[in-house]
Amino acid sequence: MLTVIRTSWPLLLGMLLLMLGNGLQGSLLGVRGSTLGFSSVEMSLVMSAYFAGFLLASRVTPDMIRRVGHVRVFAALGSFVSAALLLFPTIQDPIAWIIGRVVIGFCFCGVYVTAESWLNNSATNENRGQALSAYMIVQMLGIIIAQGLLVVPDPSGYLLFVIPSVLVSIAFAPILLSISPTPAFESTKRMTLVELYNVSPLGCVGMFLMGSVFAAQFGMAAVYATEAGLSIGQIPIFTAAFYVGALIFQYPVGWLSDRFDRRVLIALSALIAGLASLMGMFFGGNFYVLVAAAFLIGGLSNPLYSLLIAYTNDFLQHEDMAAASAGLLFVNGVGAIAGPVIIGYAMQVMGPPGYFILLAFVLLALTGYAFYRMTQRRAPSSDETSAYQGMMPTASPVTVEFASEWAIETAEAEAEAEAQDAAEAKKEAGAV
């Protein structure tokens, strides 16, 4: 890990600053929109628009990079992000905000694709796992620290929109001054959604549901907190609790996933997160209960993203991983677009508790479906499973494919080492 940090620190520093800007703008818009009188449905459309742009960019950015190169794409998209952030406080209209969020989602996904391709290119087979872990930690820390910036100036003013714009602009300096050219993207074969569902029904359905859960955290959490009457000092604590839990639970869940039936772990994680959502719904008047609920929901739902990818990998050949990763990301993106809209409508009909009601429904639905799938297919044996690699749901297709390939290679290397050890033990026993 120290070697990775020493060789990739400019890239990791740049990504930390980018996540500070991205994490701050998501929560800031949630607070600012509610204070401007935007309805829950209007704010849900604003939040959903980010994921629509993100999904579009995941398909378009590789072609852009092939045409004009990594550096030009990176710099151009970064400029659009900085400009869009400064326009939000000047045009206080839901339609304009929706368009701005589509632009920001598109640009951030493109920036992630470019930066992660540089990280992928600089990593070696020996430090791939550490590079991915360092990248995920940086992403989490960026979002967590960003919530603290929400209380620095008055969120009804202009300064809080300037801060993420400046952070994003500064983030390009360490990255652009230190990167080396990267190879062009190679086209990967496509896998239809029907084929993906046939490979792993649980992976496909689970990724759709997890997309809506993550989208509910990334933006709608601040909308809920504002409408629930939390103070400016309490809102960042509540929203940060989701990501603190995700950071803490990522590795215990990963350790368990390599040792137990992953479907059991998926079902239990979703069940506990669903019960935590019910806790937030029934006892939402207590701030400490809200923070505990957010901590458990984020801690157990975010690792499900990586867990579902690892579970799907267990039924795939190595050469099919890239196509499956693209399909899973598309399904997740569709869920992320739909999630805020449904939750916004629920909050408008049922009030702030509608936020937790929808989270509980989605998570408990995943629990039931995971238990059902356990009756339809046997669990793969330990030597057939791939390794788990923690990832943030904000990861671009580059990192998902990167992590999937690393997981397969690691599992194959471990299986080969175990076979060698068994052969040597058998040889020694024969000699005795």
Buried (B, 14 or more C-beta within 10 A) or exposed (E): EEEBBEBBBBBBBBBBBBBBBBBBBBBBBBBBBBEBEBBBBBBBBBBBBBBBBBBBBBBBBBEBBEEEBBBEBBBBBBBBBBEBBBBBBEEEEBEBBBBBBBBBBBBBBBBBBBBBBBBBBBBEEEBBBBBBBBBBBBBBBBBBBBBBBBBEEEBEEEEBBBBBBBBBBBBBEBBBEBBEEBEEBEEBEEBEEEEBBEBBBBBBBBBBBBBBBBBBBBBBBBBBBBBBEBEBEBBBBBBBBBBBBBBEBBEEBBEBBBEEBBBBBBBBBBBBBBBBBBBBBEBBEEBEBBBBBBBBBBBBBBBBBBBBBBBBBBBBEEEBBBBBBBBBBBBBBBBBBBBBBBBBBBBBEBBBBBBBBBBBBBBBBBBEBBBEBBEEEEBBEEEEBBBBBBBBBBBBBBBBBBBBBBBBBBBBEBBEEEEEEEEEEEEEEEEE
